Structure formats: C-alpha cells, structure tokens
Amino acid sequence: MDKKINQGEYVKNLILDISEKFENRLPCSSEEKNAAYAFSDQIKNETEVLPIVETFKTNPLSYIGIMPIIGYMGYFAVLCFYLTPVLSFIISIAILLLSLTHLVFSKGTFDFLFKKHTSQNVLAYIEPTQEAEKTIILSSHIDSSWGKPLCFINTKTVIIKMVISIISLVSIFLISLIAICNGALDFTFWTTGIINSKEGIIQNFGYLIMFIMPAFSIPGLYWFTQYISLDKKQAPNGILDNLTGCELAISVFKHLNENKEVLPQNVRVILALFGANKAGRKGSKYFIKKHKNEFTKDIININLDTFYNDSYTIIKNDAPISGHFDNYLIDKCLFSMKDMGIEPIIKSQFFEGCDSSSFNQAKIKTITLCAKNMSLDNYTHTINDSIHLVDEQSLQTGFNIVNKIIDSILKESNN
C-alpha cells in the first residue's frame, strides 16, 4: 500500500474540475452547497461508492467572519464614548466577550443572535465485511476562506497592524472604565470637566487627554475590519485551502476502495468532507455530534488541510482552540515520513481552526497534515490563489504519505 503510484496529475485534474465551476465556496453560500453536491458526484463517479450529503444549520459568521462586525462595533463604541462612556463601556464588554468566545476559543457562544444558514457535509463509507472494530476517517473541508485584504496588500505589516487593532479594542474598554470612574457619565462632563464654558479655557489637562484618547483607536479598528472581507469579490477561489486537501482525501479513499484486500475485515473507512470550517469548524462538530454513537472504540481521524509545496508538516496542536493532538498519530506520521526519506516539520498553529480540533475536543485520536507555508502570504487567502501554485509532486507525495501512515496503522492492527 505504500507503493508510490503517480497520483499528482490525477489529483490536480480533480481540483480543476471543481475550481472551474465555482469561484469560491464561502461558508453556507450557494457555491459551497453546489460544490458539496459536485464533490458527491465526483466521489460517485471516481469510486462507485454512493455518498451521503448531510445538511445542518449554522451561523456562517461564527468565527473569523465576525471580525468586521467587531471592528464596526468598535467604531460605534468610540462614538458613544463622547455621548456617554457608560454606553461605550457596555459595548466594549460585548466586543471583548464576542472576541474571546468566537475568535479566541471558537465557542460560538452568541450564535443565537445571528441568522442561521444551511451548510453540508459529504460522507462516503467503505464498510467492513465483519463487525467494525476500527474506524479510519479521511477528512478535509469543502468551504473556502473569506479574503484577507491586509495580506494581499502587504504581509510584512499584518502582524503589527493586528497587534495595534487588539490594543485599540482593549483601550476602548479601559478608557471608558477610567472615564466612568472619574464621573464622566454623560456629554455634559466633557463641557464642564474640560472647558470652562464662561471663560473658554482648559480646566483639566488630564480630562482632555482622556477625551481624545479613543480617537487614536480608529486606525486599529479600521485594520480589524479589513483583516477579513465579507465581499465575495475579494474571496479566494480556495484551490490551495482547501480543494487540495479534499481531492487528496478522495484519491486516498478511491485507492483504498480499489484495494480492499489490504483492509482488515473489521475496519471501516469514512471519507468526510466538512462544510462551514471557516465558521468555527461547524461541519466537523455536527458530524461528531450526529455520528458519535456509531463510532467504534478504536477510531482515528487523518485531516488533510492544504497541500501545494514541499513543506510537509505535522500539525501538533491548534492553539488556543484545542490542546495537543494525539502523540500516537504524531509518532506514526513522523516514522512514516522519515521512512520515505522526508524530514517533516512539526509545528503548532495559532488561530487557524483546523477540523482536528473538533475531534481532539471529543477525545478522538486525530492529526492534521499539510504542505504549505506556515507564515502569512499574499496568495493562500487572497485573490492571488491559483492552480499554478499547486505542485503535482506535493500532491503525489501527500498521497504516498497518507497511504504509508494508514499502512503502518493497519499492520499494527493485524499484529
């Protein structure tokens, strides 16, 4: 099963088949829906396995899509500060709660405030000939990301701009609190506390500084609204993230289905393509919740997320959303890659929200594999995304890596 079959061109052609039909596949969009059914047809045609499309309702702006909304709330808080710092303080608390629960920890706590839309997962099964005792899931995500204008403009300044943005959001909370503690409860405080209405002179320089401080947060708030654009015209077509992962998963699933003799009679294989990953991994969460009673005791998930270069990477955790991924699978991946002559990169990722986090939180063995630049770039999540960036050798090697890992796991199961 570790035979190096030439799959790079085959997988790239599958990618072209989907990418030429849809410009992007934003969470819960009609394009994501149509792409899901296109994947279903593709799986049926390529593997002769009849897939299942499962729909669910969710808030598409639950994760990174909420960033522009938080930024505009910041603008409103600044305006309210000059009317009454009490209101800006309340709004800033709401901003901090939204940021923590939706961006930092991806909990979706306030999803009930947003309109729900439909997304979908695509599933296909290779059923065992005996009662299933082990399950191997090959997973990836269907939806593409919103565009990142700041990355498109200049990747070198993105981090500093986002640091300033975060400071700006926190500063509104602090300045509002300080103003309230100094008695600034309404607009009259500024006219009487700073300017003597009779003589027109500054009475308190400290109050004046407090008065103008919120205005300095406006550039940071602007950058926060611009990190993610909800405009479809600025959205990437999602070839890199994540048609490469989906089609790689399909190709491995097809290979296993055509070589069932290598699968023990008690092993089930599931191909799971999730919707709404960029909405806080809602597809993988829904899959786990709906099917957890069907899971075997011994279950692993191999998540494939972006393959286009030779930076073969094992993601060991997805901070701060999830803790450390399964050491058993990390070791299996590491051994398999080194046995192929590949020196993998083992890295943590931050604020990415890969679907392995959902499985890890459900205490299911999981790992995420990718071959991409781990630093910010101006093409993965921008309109520069292109099929020309995909290296066929990366897809070929990715195919071999996943098969090698599965082969190692199955050999261990037979012993």
N, C-alpha and C positions, 0 to 999 in steps of 0.2 A: 504493500500500500504506500510505501514511501518512494515508489518509482517516480522519477521526475518526468511526468507527462507534460507535453508542451501545451499549456493552458493560457498563456499570456494573451495571445491573439484572440482566442475564443472568448475570454472574459471581456476583453476590450470591445469586441463586437457586440456583446450583450449590453455593455454600458452605452454604446452608441445607439442601440435600438431604443432604449428608454430616453436618453438625453435628447434625441432628435424630436421626440414627441412632446416634451414638457420643458419649458424654460426654467422653471423652479418648482419646488414642491413644499411650500411653507406649511407649517403645522395646521391641520384642519382645513386646508384650502381645497378647492375643487381639483387643483393639479395634484395634490397629494392623494386624493381619492382616486382619480383616474390612473395615477401611477401605480397605486396599490393593485388595481384590477389588471393593469398591464403586466405587473410582476406575476400576478396569479396566472395569467395566460401564458407568460413566458415559462413559468415553472411547469405548467401542464404540458406545454409543447416540448420542453427540453428533457423532462424527466418521466413523463407519462404518469406522474403522481397528481391526483386531484387535490388542489389546495383548498383551504378554507379562508374566507375573508370575514373577520370579526370586527364589528363596529362598536364604538364607545363614544361617550360624550365627555368633553373636557374643555378647559379654558386654554386657548392657544397662546395666551399672553402670560401664562403662569410662571415662566422662568425668565430668560433674557429678554423676551418680548415686552416685559413690563418696564424695562429701563427708561424708554422715552416718557412713559406715564409718570414715573417717579421724578424725572427731571422737570417736567411741566408742573408737577405738584410743588417742586422746589421754587419755581418762579412765582407761583401763587402764594406760597408762604412768605416770600420776600415782600410781595405787595401788601399782604395782610399785616406784616410787621409794622408798617407805617400807619396802619389804621388801629390795630391793637395787637401787641405782642402775644397776648393770650391766645388769639386765634392762630398766629404763626407757630406758637409752641405746640398747639394741638395738632396742626398739620405736620409739623416736623416729627412728632411722635409717630404719626401714621406712616410717614416716609421711612423712618427707621424700622418700624415693625414690618412693613412691606419688604424692605431691603433684606432684613435678616431672614424672614420666613420664606421668601420667594427666590432671592438671588443667592444668598449665602448658603442656606441649608436646603433649598429647593423643596419646601414642605407643601407649598400651595395652600397655605392656611386660609387665605382670603379669596379662594377661587369662587366661593358662593356669591361674591359681589360682581362677578363677571358673567357675561353671557356664555353659555356652553355651545360648542360646535362639535361636529362629528369628525372623528378620525378612525383609523382602521389598522388592524394587524393582519398580516398574511402568514398563514401557517401551513406546513406540509409535513407529513409523517412517513417514516419508514418503520412499519410495525414489526415487532419480533414474531417469530414462529412459536415461541413459548411465552409464558407469562413474563412480562417485563420486570426486570430487577435492576436495570441500569438505564439511565437516560442521558444522551448527549444532545445538547442544544447548540445549534449553529445560529447565532443571532446577529442582526445588524439593524440599522434604522432607515426607514424609507424617506422621511422628510429631510428637506434641506434647511439651512440656516437663513435667517434674515441677513441682509448685507451689513457690513461693518464699514461705514464711510471713513472713520478715523484711520482704519488700517489701509484703506485704499489711498488715502491722501499721503500719509507718512507713518510708517510703522515705528520709526525711531522715537516719535514723540507720544505714542499712545499711552504707555505706562505712566509717564509723568502727568499727562492730561487726566487720566483716570484717578491718580492719587489726589490731584487738585480737586477733582469732582467729588470724591468721597469726603475730603476735608470741608468742601463747601456745604455739602448736605449736613454734616455734623455741626458745622459752625452755626447754621441757622437755628438748630436746636439750642446750642449753648448761648448764643446772643439773645435769643428770645427768653431763655430762663434768666439770664442776667438782667435783662430789661424789666422783667416782671418783679424780680427781687428788689429792684430799685424803684418800684412803684409805677412803672410805665404800663398802665392798664388800658389807656385809650389814646386817641390822637392828641388830646389837649396836653398830655405830658410833654410832648415834643415842643409845643409852642411856649409853654410856661417853664419847662425844665431847661431848655437850651437857649431860647431867645427871650429877652425881656421885651414884652410887647410894647411897653411905653417908650423905652429908650433904644430898642433895636440892637442891643449888644449881647454878646455871648456870655451867659451866666456860668455855664459849667462845661469846660472843655471835654471832660470825660463823657458827659452825655452826648456831646457832638460826635465823638469817635464812635460811641455805641450806635448812634443814629445812622452813620454812613457805612458801618461795617458790613451789613447784609448785601449792600450793592457790590461788594468785592466778590461775592459768591456767584455772580451771574455768569462769568466766563466758564467756571467749573460746571455750573448747571447746564450750560449750552453743550459742553463736551459730553456730559452724561446723556443728554437727549440724542446726541449724534453717534454714540458708540454703536447702537443698533438702529437701523432704519426700517420702519414698517412698510415702506414703499416697495412694492413688488419690482419696480423698475430698477432698484438698486440691489435686488437679491441675486445671489449667485445661482447658477443652474444646478449646483450640488453634485457635480460629477466627482470631484475629489471627496467631498463629505456629503452624501455617502453612497453614491452609486458603486464606487469601487468595492466597498465593504459588502453591499447587498449582492452584487454579482459574483463576488468571490465566494460568499456563503452558498449561493445557488450552485456554483460549479463544484464545490466540495460535496454538497448534498447529492448532486447528479452522479458524481463519481462513486459515492457510497451506495447509491441505489443500483448502479450498474455492476457493482462488485459486492453483492450481498453476502457472498461466501466468506468475506473477511469479517463480517459482523457475527458475534456470538448470537445464539438463538434467543437469548434473553435481553438483548439490547435494543432499545428504541432510539431512533434518531429523529429530532424535531428541527425543522427549518423554521425560524421565527423572524420575520421582518416586521419591525415595530413602527407604528406611526407616532407622531407627537413627541419625539425625543427632545426636540428643542423647546417643548412646552413643559419641561420638567420630567422627562422620561415617563410620560403618562402611558405610552403603549406597553412598555415592559412591566410597569406596575399593574396595569389591567390584566395582562397575560398571567402574571404570577397569582394575582388575586383570584382570577376565574378558574385557573387550572391547578392550583396548589394541591387539591385533593386527589388529582390524577397523578401527581409526581411520584416516582419511585423514591425509595430511601436514598439510593445512590444516584445522584444527579449532578451533572456539571454543565456549565454554560461557557462556550467559547464565543466571545463577542468580537466582531471584526469591524473596525472603525477607521476607514481611510487608508488606502494603500496606493501610493503613487511614486515612491522613490526607494532608495536602498537603506533608509534609516529604520531598520526593523526593530520595533520597540515593544517591550512588555510593560504595560501599564500596571503598576503595583498597587495604586490607590487613587481615589478621586476626591481629594480634599476640597473643602471641609464636609462635602456631602456624605461621604462614606469612608469607612475605615480601610485598613489594609486588606487587599484581596487575598485569595486563598494561596497559602505557601506551597501546597501540594502542586497546584497547577502552575504556579510560577516556576517551581523546580522542573516540572515536566517540560514546560516551554523552553527553559534555559538549556536543559540537557538536549532536547531535540534540535534546537537551533545550532548549538555547538557541535553536535554530531554531524550536522550538514556543513560545517565549516563557517558558520555565521556567528559573529560576536554581537549578540543583541544588546540593545540599550535597555536598561531597566530604569523607569522613571515614574515619579508621581506626577499627576496632573492636577491643576487647580481650576475650579470653577468651569469645568468642561461638561459635567453631567453625562458621562457615558452610561449606557444601559447596564453595565456590570454593577453599578452602584445599587440598582434596584434588587438584583439577585443577591448581592452581598448583604444588604439590609434584611433580606428574607432568609439569611443564613444558608444560601445555596452556593456551592463552590463555583467560582467564576473568575474569568480573566479577560482582559481586553488586549487585543493585538492590533498594531497599526504599523505603517511605514510612511512617515510624514515628518515634516519639520515640526518640532515641539515648541518653537518660538513663534511669535507673531509674524505673519507675512501679508503681502498685499494681493494674494490670489485665492487662498482657500475659501474665505468667506466674503469675497468681493466679486464684482462682475468680471474680473480677470480670470476666474475659474474656467478651465478649458480642458478638453480631452487631450490636447497636445502636451499637457503637463504629466500625463499618466505614462509611466514607463511599463511596457509589456513585461519586462523582466521582473519588475516588482510584483506584478500580479502572478506571474509564473512561480516566483519564489514563495509568495504568500500562500498559494495553493499547496505547494510542497510542504511548507512549514505546518499548516493546519493538518494535513494528512499524516505527517510524521508524528505530531502530537497525539492524534487520535489513535494511530497505530500503537504508540507506546502505552497509551491507557488501556487499549483492548488486550494487548499482550499481557499486561499486568493482571487484567481481569481473568484471563484464561489460566493463570498460574495458581 
